[in-house]
Amino acid sequence: MFKNSKIAIIGSGSWATALAKILLNNVQSINWYFRNPDNIDFFKKYSHNPNYLGDVFFDTERITFYNDVNKICKHSDILIFVIPSAFLKSALVDLKIDISKKFVVSAIKGIVPDDNLIVGKYFNQYFNVPFDKLGIIAGPCHAEEVALERLSYLTVACPDVKKARAFALLLESAYIRSHISDDIYGTEYSSVLKNVISIASGICHGLHYGDNFQAVLISNAIQEIKRFVDKVHPITRDIKGSAYLGDLLVTAYSQFSRNRTFGTMIGKGYTVRSAQLEMHMVAEGYFAVKCIKEINEEYNVSMPICDAVYNICYEGISPAIEIRLLTENLR
């Protein structure tokens, strides 16, 4: 189905770079959007991303670089968006090309602020992309382990399972296994929530809570995620699957998790601003927790872990006090 399709990666961070590496195992060439033309010049000269996964080298003859989002969308059939959700609207403000007939894939694990929409729904509402032409890439998978070619698993979700399978085949290799799902709401919201939970895990680590408590935190967290996704989109799903529980575990525990790192810094006493400046990377969970808090005003789901992260990050409540209160609500 997608064998001869021209594929575009729109974004230039670590996960975009990892996806480019994965795709070039199976396709002859890709289109790749970088906002900064200086980064394109560097890439062409040195054959690697100047800012992320610098040990991964590419044959640049197989990459057509763009810094115009309209041109790359015009010349591509499959559009993979890998821009942090907090900046997606501004990145696409000049997009005039009709993308409703393209196959649009979100590799973004966040919610579009202000609109409080998961990315798939955002593309549906603002760019008229039908749901059966929307795909979601879910983990568990860290870009750094893709760079090292460590065995990883990805889930591609799309209401049209034939399209999901066709796209998933483009990702498979000796170190990538793929699965498919029709649950775009559940996989997207789980991807969002696991980033929030990972901040909580990092905060607890920074406060010197041990592995015993972390196990209780994460076992409560997957129940919290299930309550929320079942309320927002009530279908039959196995929350223990790798796209849900697996993605939560790797983000909450991994040394590569930027959300856990961000939380650890907060737990150690950094302010939100100082932690963001020192990381030089976006912790999606920070932006997501505010959106989830606002969305949950409609659904009123019990979410003590997300509430704790919100109180720490946005209300300025002491992490030590907030987590101590949280311990009383966990079982």
CORJOUR-V218494 format. One record per residue. PHI is phi in whole degrees, -180 to 180 (* if undefined). NEAR is the number of other ideal C-beta (glycine too) atoms within 8 Angstrom. D_CENTER is the distance of its C-alpha to the mean C-alpha in Angstrom with 2 decimals. Layout:
((PHI NEAR D_CENTER) (PHI NEAR D_CENTER))
This chain:
((* 5 25.55) (-110 11 23.20) (-57 4 25.40) (-108 3 26.69) (-76 8 23.88) (-88 9 22.87) (-106 13 19.18) (-116 16 17.46) (-108 14 14.40) (-114 14 13.78) (141 11 12.31) (-136 13 13.68) (-83 12 11.51) (-67 10 11.18) (-72 10 8.48) (-61 15 10.59) (-66 15 13.57) (-64 14 12.74) (-66 13 12.29) (-62 13 15.53) (-60 13 17.21) (-62 11 16.35) (-65 13 17.55) (-72 11 20.65) (-72 7 21.83) (-123 9 22.56) (-121 8 23.17) (-71 3 25.81) (-155 8 23.97) (-137 13 20.94) (-99 15 20.62) (-144 14 18.35) (-97 14 17.90) (-120 12 18.28) (-68 7 19.17) (-97 8 21.69) (-63 7 24.58) (-63 6 25.67) (-69 13 22.58) (-64 11 23.52) (-61 8 27.04) (-62 9 26.01) (-60 16 23.91) (-63 9 26.90) (-78 6 29.27) (-111 7 27.58) (68 9 25.34) (-150 11 22.16) (-64 11 19.43) (-69 8 21.22) (-118 7 18.45) (-140 10 15.98) (48 13 16.90) (-64 8 20.47) (-84 6 21.94) (-95 11 20.50) (-104 5 23.19) (-124 12 23.25) (-83 7 26.17) (-69 8 25.85) (-67 4 28.43) (-97 9 25.81) (-124 13 23.49) (-103 8 24.41) (-90 11 22.88) (-135 13 22.61) (-126 9 22.21) (-121 6 23.11) (-67 12 20.40) (-68 10 23.24) (-67 8 24.76) (-67 14 21.76) (-68 14 21.02) (-64 7 24.77) (-98 10 25.08) (-133 12 22.19) (-101 8 21.90) (-115 14 18.27) (-113 12 15.74) (-105 12 12.24) (-94 13 10.35) (-134 12 8.03) (-106 10 9.11) (-51 11 7.80) (-58 15 8.44) (-65 9 11.49) (-114 8 13.04) (-65 14 12.41) (-61 10 15.79) (-68 6 17.73) (-68 10 16.49) (-106 8 17.68) (-62 6 20.74) (-98 6 23.03) (-73 10 21.74) (-112 4 24.93) (-67 7 24.62) (-72 5 24.51) (-107 12 21.37) (-68 9 22.26) (-102 5 23.72) (-83 12 20.92) (-93 12 18.36) (-104 14 15.12) (-118 13 11.82) (-101 13 8.38) (-111 12 5.73) (-103 11 3.91) (-108 10 2.33) (-166 14 5.84) (-117 14 9.45) (-73 13 11.90) (-61 11 14.48) (70 5 18.12) (-77 8 17.60) (54 9 15.36) (-116 9 13.96) (-63 11 10.85) (-63 16 10.00) (-58 13 12.16) (-68 8 14.92) (-62 12 14.84) (-67 13 15.59) (-67 12 18.15) (-78 8 19.91) (-97 6 19.99) (-124 10 20.23) (58 7 21.94) (-81 12 19.75) (-62 8 21.02) (-62 9 18.78) (-78 8 20.32) (-113 12 19.03) (-111 16 15.36) (-123 14 13.05) (-125 15 9.61) (-100 12 8.25) (-118 14 7.41) (-84 15 8.39) (-82 12 10.16) (-166 11 9.87) (-102 12 9.98) (-57 13 10.88) (-63 9 14.09) (-77 10 15.32) (-63 15 14.87) (-59 12 16.99) (-86 6 19.47) (58 6 19.50) (-86 7 19.16) (-54 6 18.92) (-138 12 15.44) (-126 13 14.48) (-124 14 12.06) (-116 15 12.36) (-108 17 12.78) (-108 15 13.47) (-162 15 16.02) (-58 8 19.14) (-92 8 21.19) (-67 9 20.99) (-67 7 23.03) (-67 14 20.51) (-60 15 17.76) (-67 10 20.12) (-62 10 21.16) (-73 15 17.75) (-59 13 16.89) (-64 9 20.14) (-71 11 19.04) (-98 14 16.51) (-76 9 19.08) (-160 8 21.06) (-62 4 22.97) (-118 8 19.93) (-126 14 17.35) (-108 8 18.06) (-128 12 16.56) (-129 11 16.97) (-125 12 16.88) (-153 14 16.59) (-106 9 17.73) (-99 11 15.71) (-73 15 13.14) (-68 11 13.55) (-65 14 13.37) (-68 15 10.37) (-67 15 8.32) (-64 14 10.14) (-64 15 9.92) (-63 14 6.16) (-69 16 7.06) (-68 17 10.26) (-66 15 9.63) (-69 16 8.33) (-65 16 11.61) (-61 20 13.56) (-66 16 12.68) (-63 19 14.19) (-60 17 17.11) (-61 15 17.48) (-65 18 17.65) (-59 16 20.12) (-64 14 22.23) (-63 13 22.27) (-63 14 23.37) (-89 10 26.05) (73 5 27.28) (-72 9 26.56) (-95 6 26.88) (-64 5 25.41) (-60 6 27.47) (-69 10 25.88) (-59 14 22.31) (-63 8 23.12) (-67 10 24.34) (-58 15 21.37) (-73 13 18.84) (-67 8 21.32) (-73 12 21.58) (-65 15 17.85) (-68 13 17.38) (-69 8 20.34) (-64 16 18.88) (-62 16 15.75) (-61 9 18.29) (-58 11 20.52) (-71 15 18.01) (-67 15 16.57) (-69 9 20.18) (-76 8 21.46) (-73 10 19.12) (-143 9 19.31) (-77 5 22.10) (-131 6 22.18) (-78 2 22.99) (-146 10 20.02) (-98 5 20.08) (-66 10 17.82) (-84 6 18.81) (-67 11 17.05) (-65 11 14.62) (-71 16 11.69) (-109 16 12.56) (-64 10 14.72) (-60 12 13.81) (-65 15 10.11) (-62 17 11.60) (-63 10 14.29) (-67 13 12.69) (-76 16 10.50) (-76 15 13.66) (-111 9 16.09) (-74 9 14.98) (-66 3 16.57) (-89 8 13.60) (-75 14 11.33) (-70 10 11.25) (-69 16 10.94) (-64 16 13.92) (-61 11 15.65) (-59 16 15.41) (-63 19 16.85) (-59 12 19.47) (-64 14 20.66) (-63 17 21.06) (-63 14 22.96) (-84 7 25.16) (114 5 26.17) (-67 9 24.07) (-76 5 23.60) (-57 9 20.20) (-64 6 21.29) (-67 9 22.67) (-65 13 19.64) (-63 10 17.45) (-67 7 20.21) (-73 8 20.69) (-72 11 17.13) (61 4 16.88) (-141 7 13.05) (-90 8 10.71) (-95 14 9.92) (-57 14 7.53) (-62 15 9.54) (-62 12 12.66) (-73 14 12.18) (-66 15 10.74) (-64 15 13.81) (-67 11 16.22) (-63 12 14.88) (-62 16 15.00) (-58 12 18.43) (-71 8 19.64) (-62 11 18.49) (-72 12 20.14) (-63 7 23.36) (-81 5 23.90) (-96 9 23.16) (57 5 24.52) (-83 9 22.71) (-69 5 23.60) (-138 11 20.63) (-63 11 22.35) (-72 14 19.51) (-62 16 17.31) (-62 9 20.62) (-65 13 21.45) (-64 16 18.33) (-62 13 19.08) (-62 10 22.71) (-72 14 22.11) (-80 12 19.73) (-117 9 21.44) (-103 7 24.87) (72 4 25.80) (-76 8 26.93) (-56 6 27.70) (-55 12 25.09) (-62 7 28.08) (-70 8 29.53) (-64 12 26.42) (-70 15 25.43) (-61 8 29.08) (-65 9 29.11) (-62 12 25.99) (-59 8 27.82) (-78 6 30.40) (-103 6 28.01) (-98 9 26.62) (-130 3 28.49))
